Amino acid sequence: MEVLSSFNFVLLGDTSIAGELGKKGTSSDITIYDRKTNDKIISYCFPNTYPEKLQPLLQSIAMSDYAIINISKLDTFLGEQIVAADIFGIKNGFILYSYEIDAEKVRNIIKNTGLSDFTILDSLEQLKNSITEMGPDFNGKQKENNNNSTVNGKDEGEGRNEGEGVCISIDHAFDVKGVGTVVLGSVRQGEVKTYDELILSPANTPVLIKSIQMHDDPVNSSKKPSRVGLAIKGVSAKDISRGDIITSPSIAKIVNTSFQIKFIKNQFFKEDISETQNYMICVGLQIRTVKIKKIDETNLQVTFEKPLAYLQNDKCILFRPDSKGMRIMGHGIMQ
């Protein structure tokens, strides 16, 4: 079978153009559209419940390597989406703006962020053509597993060094009659193959990869950054949560109740951190309610109740969902 390039986009801003870019697929609080051509598979995801809920926005960006920002108005929610994409280290993509928007204002908004190299377009046809023309060189400019950011115009974090083994981040799971447990997700590291014996974390459950699909076509293996559907043996869909990871044995790290991070505050979050307040954290696609204790000006102790799984140098995003202004507090690196 011919090897196709995979491109995973998050669609931000005005998402009404999704139907022009691909065919609707899985939909929950996150909707995924995709399109297959002769040489590439392109996926587009966006959060259905944003701006009411911040969680699916962060998860949609964590699922993606590139972004399309379709700007129909300049408001605080656009700013929040740009901050989120910047923190997650997305450095390549496209910005589309309507005729009411001043292009110079758009350039000023992104100039001190990692999005400053995005291609700015003024029509949907230009966007479609640009996506059609994407080649392997564009595919090689991916974010480094969520870990490079230029918030405040300076690099933060070194990015994960590609390690041994495979890691698949799960975004949906369900039972299929006659097939069994099926998970949808993205290969974040390495290559997954049929009959691989892997580990589901944080439950630390052994699973067997029975079959792999890409864009509904069966394949024997799939590499980063492909989106995949995996039929797995060893666990029921009801025991799988969004954000769980399937990895080679021994490469996932699991924390049960607390960890420390060096915290890099978002300059646009104006509130003080309170030890009595509940906050939330996003690690990969996992969301947890947490308490925070300041150890000193830059180090935080984060405590929670449900285990988290991650790979070394994954990024975590702290946020306050009920904040009246900017909800993203900042981020840290998981050690």
NUTOR-684189 format. One line per field, with one value per residue (C-alpha): y, z negated, x. Coordinates in Angstrom, 1 decimal. Example, Ala and Ser with C-alpha at 12.3 -4.5 7.8 and 13.67 -1.06 7.14 Angstrom:
<nodes>
py: (-4.5:-1.1)
pz: (-7.8:-7.1)
px: (12.3:13.7)
</nodes>
This chain:
<nodes>
py: (0.0:3.5:5.5:8.7:11.8:12.7:16.3:17.0:20.5:22.2:24.6:27.7:30.9:30.6:26.8:27.1:26.3:22.8:21.3:22.9:21.2:17.7:15.1:15.0:12.0:11.4:14.1:14.6:17.7:17.6:17.1:15.7:16.2:14.5:14.3:11.7:12.6:10.6:11.5:12.7:12.2:15.5:15.7:18.8:18.9:21.7:22.0:22.2:23.6:26.4:29.2:27.9:25.2:25.6:21.8:20.7:23.6:22.5:18.8:19.7:21.6:18.8:16.4:18.6:19.4:22.4:25.1:26.9:30.1:31.5:35.1:36.6:38.9:40.1:39.3:37.9:34.3:34.7:35.9:32.9:30.4:32.0:31.8:28.1:27.3:29.2:27.4:24.0:24.9:24.9:26.9:26.1:26.7:29.2:32.3:33.2:36.5:38.1:41.4:43.2:42.3:44.5:42.2:44.4:43.9:40.2:40.4:42.5:39.9:37.0:38.8:37.9:34.3:31.0:31.6:34.4:32.2:31.2:31.9:34.7:34.2:36.2:33.7:30.1:29.2:30.3:28.1:25.1:25.5:25.9:22.7:20.9:22.0:20.9:18.6:16.6:19.7:21.2:17.8:18.0:21.3:19.8:20.9:18.8:16.9:20.0:21.1:24.2:27.5:31.1:32.7:36.3:36.0:33.6:29.9:27.9:24.2:22.1:19.7:16.0:14.0:11.2:8.1:4.4:2.8:3.9:6.2:6.6:9.2:8.2:10.7:8.4:4.8:2.6:-1.0:-2.3:-5.4:-8.2:-6.2:-5.4:-2.4:0.3:3.4:6.5:8.5:9.8:8.2:10.7:8.7:5.7:3.2:0.9:-2.5:-5.2:-7.8:-5.4:-6.1:-2.7:-1.0:1.2:3.9:5.1:1.9:-0.1:-2.7:-4.9:-4.7:-6.4:-4.5:-6.7:-4.4:-0.9:1.4:4.8:6.7:3.4:1.5:-1.5:-1.2:-3.3:-0.4:3.3:5.9:9.3:11.6:9.5:9.3:5.7:3.5:0.5:-2.6:-3.8:-6.8:-6.7:-3.9:-2.6:0.8:1.7:1.4:3.8:7.6:10.4:11.1:7.5:6.5:3.2:2.8:0.3:-1.2:0.9:4.2:5.8:7.6:7.5:9.9:9.1:12.1:14.9:16.3:19.4:21.7:24.7:27.1:29.6:32.0:33.3:37.1:37.6:35.8:38.5:36.6:35.5:31.7:30.7:27.5:27.2:27.5:24.5:24.7:22.3:20.9:19.5:16.8:15.5:15.0:14.3:16.8:16.8:19.1:20.1:22.1:24.1:25.0:27.5:26.2:29.4:32.0:29.5:26.1:24.6:21.5:20.1:17.6:15.7:12.5:10.5:9.1:10.8:9.2:11.0:10.8:12.7:16.3:16.4:19.8:20.5:23.5:25.0:26.9:28.3:27.5:29.9:33.0:36.0:36.9:34.9:31.3:29.9:30.4:29.1:25.8:23.6:20.6:17.1:15.4)
pz: (0.0:0.9:-2.2:-2.5:-4.3:-7.3:-8.3:-11.5:-11.8:-14.5:-13.1:-15.3:-15.1:-12.7:-12.2:-9.6:-6.8:-8.0:-5.5:-2.7:-3.8:-4.5:-5.2:-8.7:-10.8:-14.6:-16.6:-20.3:-22.1:-19.4:-15.8:-13.2:-9.5:-7.1:-3.4:-1.6:1.7:3.8:1.6:-1.8:-4.5:-6.1:-9.4:-10.8:-14.4:-16.4:-19.7:-19.6:-23.0:-22.9:-24.1:-26.9:-27.8:-27.5:-27.9:-24.3:-22.8:-24.6:-23.7:-20.0:-19.8:-21.6:-18.9:-16.1:-14.5:-12.6:-12.8:-10.6:-12.2:-10.3:-11.7:-11.3:-14.4:-16.7:-20.3:-23.6:-22.6:-19.5:-21.7:-24.0:-21.1:-19.8:-23.3:-23.5:-20.1:-21.0:-24.3:-22.6:-20.2:-16.9:-14.6:-11.1:-9.5:-7.8:-8.8:-6.8:-7.5:-6.3:-4.4:-7.6:-9.3:-9.1:-8.0:-9.7:-13.0:-12.5:-11.8:-15.0:-17.1:-16.0:-15.6:-19.0:-19.1:-17.5:-15.0:-13.3:-10.4:-9.6:-6.0:-5.9:-3.2:-2.3:-0.5:-1.1:2.4:1.5:-1.6:0.3:2.9:0.2:-1.5:1.8:2.4:-1.0:-0.6:-2.7:-3.6:-5.3:-7.0:-8.4:-10.3:-13.0:-16.6:-18.7:-20.7:-22.3:-23.9:-22.1:-22.7:-22.1:-24.5:-25.2:-22.2:-23.7:-23.5:-26.5:-26.8:-24.7:-23.3:-23.7:-22.2:-20.2:-22.3:-21.6:-21.3:-20.2:-21.8:-20.7:-22.3:-22.5:-21.8:-21.4:-22.4:-21.7:-21.3:-17.8:-17.3:-15.9:-16.3:-20.0:-21.5:-19.0:-19.9:-17.7:-18.2:-16.9:-16.7:-18.7:-18.7:-16.8:-14.7:-15.7:-14.1:-14.1:-16.9:-18.9:-22.6:-24.3:-27.6:-28.2:-30.7:-33.4:-34.0:-33.2:-31.3:-28.6:-25.2:-21.9:-18.6:-16.5:-13.5:-12.3:-10.0:-8.4:-6.9:-7.0:-5.0:-6.8:-7.2:-8.9:-10.5:-11.0:-12.0:-13.6:-13.0:-11.5:-12.9:-13.4:-14.4:-16.4:-17.3:-20.6:-22.9:-26.6:-27.7:-27.3:-25.9:-29.1:-30.9:-28.5:-28.9:-26.5:-27.0:-27.9:-26.0:-24.5:-24.6:-24.4:-27.8:-30.4:-28.5:-30.0:-33.3:-35.8:-38.7:-41.1:-43.4:-42.9:-41.0:-40.8:-37.8:-36.9:-36.1:-33.2:-33.8:-30.9:-30.8:-30.0:-33.1:-35.7:-38.8:-41.7:-42.3:-45.5:-47.4:-48.3:-44.7:-42.5:-39.1:-36.2:-34.2:-30.7:-30.2:-26.6:-26.3:-30.0:-32.1:-35.9:-38.7:-40.8:-43.8:-43.5:-46.2:-45.4:-46.5:-45.3:-42.6:-39.7:-41.2:-41.9:-43.7:-41.8:-43.6:-42.2:-42.8:-39.5:-38.0:-35.0:-32.3:-30.2:-28.5:-29.8:-28.7:-27.9:-28.4:-31.0:-30.8:-33.9:-33.6:-35.6:-33.7:-35.6:-35.2:-33.7:-31.6:-30.2:-31.5:-30.6:-33.6:-32.1:-31.6:-32.8:-31.6:-32.9:-34.1)
px: (0.0:1.3:2.4:0.4:1.5:-0.7:-1.6:-3.6:-5.1:-7.0:-9.6:-9.9:-11.9:-14.9:-15.3:-18.2:-15.8:-15.1:-17.6:-15.6:-12.4:-13.4:-16.1:-17.6:-16.5:-16.6:-18.4:-18.8:-17.7:-14.9:-15.8:-13.4:-13.5:-11.1:-10.2:-8.1:-6.3:-3.8:-0.9:-2.2:-4.7:-5.8:-7.7:-9.4:-10.8:-12.5:-14.2:-18.0:-18.5:-15.9:-16.0:-18.4:-15.9:-12.1:-11.3:-12.2:-10.2:-7.1:-7.7:-8.3:-5.0:-3.2:-4.5:-3.1:0.2:-1.0:-3.7:-6.1:-7.4:-10.4:-10.9:-14.3:-14.0:-11.3:-12.3:-11.0:-11.8:-9.7:-6.8:-7.4:-7.2:-4.0:-2.4:-3.4:-2.0:1.2:1.7:1.2:4.0:2.1:4.3:2.9:-0.5:-2.8:-4.7:-7.8:-9.6:-12.8:-13.0:-14.1:-10.8:-7.7:-4.8:-2.3:-4.0:-3.8:-0.1:0.4:-1.5:0.7:4.1:5.5:4.1:5.1:2.4:4.3:5.3:1.7:0.7:-2.0:-4.7:-7.8:-10.0:-11.2:-10.0:-6.5:-6.7:-7.9:-5.1:-2.5:-3.6:-3.6:0.0:1.3:4.3:6.7:8.7:5.5:5.0:8.5:7.8:5.6:5.5:7.7:5.2:3.6:6.8:8.1:6.5:7.3:4.9:6.1:8.4:10.9:11.4:10.2:11.2:13.4:10.8:10.8:13.7:12.1:12.5:12.2:8.8:5.3:2.8:-0.8:-3.0:-6.7:-9.5:-12.5:-13.3:-16.3:-17.5:-18.2:-20.4:-18.4:-15.1:-14.9:-13.1:-12.1:-10.1:-9.5:-6.3:-3.1:0.3:2.4:5.7:7.1:5.2:2.3:1.9:-0.8:-0.3:1.8:1.5:1.3:0.2:-2.8:-2.0:-2.7:-4.6:-1.4:-3.4:-1.8:-3.5:-3.1:-3.5:-5.8:-6.1:-5.3:-7.3:-6.4:-9.2:-11.3:-8.6:-6.9:-3.2:-0.5:1.3:1.1:3.7:3.6:1.7:-1.1:-4.6:-5.6:-8.5:-7.3:-9.2:-7.7:-8.0:-7.7:-9.9:-13.5:-14.3:-16.1:-12.7:-11.0:-11.0:-10.0:-6.4:-5.4:-2.2:-1.2:2.5:5.4:6.0:7.8:7.9:4.8:5.2:2.2:1.6:-1.1:-1.7:0.8:3.8:5.9:6.4:8.4:5.6:5.7:2.8:0.7:1.3:-2.4:-3.7:-4.0:-5.2:-3.1:-2.9:-4.8:-4.1:-7.8:-9.1:-9.8:-8.1:-7.8:-4.9:-4.5:-1.8:-2.0:-5.7:-6.3:-8.1:-8.0:-9.3:-6.3:-5.2:-2.0:0.6:3.3:6.7:8.4:7.9:8.4:7.7:4.3:3.0:0.0:-2.3:-5.2:-7.2:-7.2:-3.9:-2.2:-0.1:2.5:5.8:8.8:8.8:5.1:3.6:0.9:-1.5:-3.0:-6.3:-9.2:-12.4:-14.6:-12.3:-14.1:-11.1:-8.3:-8.7:-5.3:-3.0:0.3:2.2:4.9:6.9:6.4:9.6)
</nodes>
